[in-house]
Amino acid sequence: MTCYFRHMKEIFEKAGVEVSKENKKDIDKVIHGIVGVEYKNCSSTWKAVKLKLAEDEEGFIQALKTGL
């Protein structure tokens, strides 16, 4: 779980999201939902996140804000 979070520091900053021990799981579930990958499938999620960010970074950030 959350194996890709270390690569997303800049995205979290842009979204105004502060990752903590308490909210990490909720953020992870929201991200899985945004990219449409089954929860806890880390490597597939990271691949999908990279594609989504390349296509529409601002849309991803907005979806993250909305989901949280």
Secondary structure, 3 states (H helix, E strand, C coil): CCCCHHHCHHHHHHHCCCCCCCCHHHHHHHHHHHHCCCCCCHHHHHHHHHHHHHHHHHHHHHHHHHHC
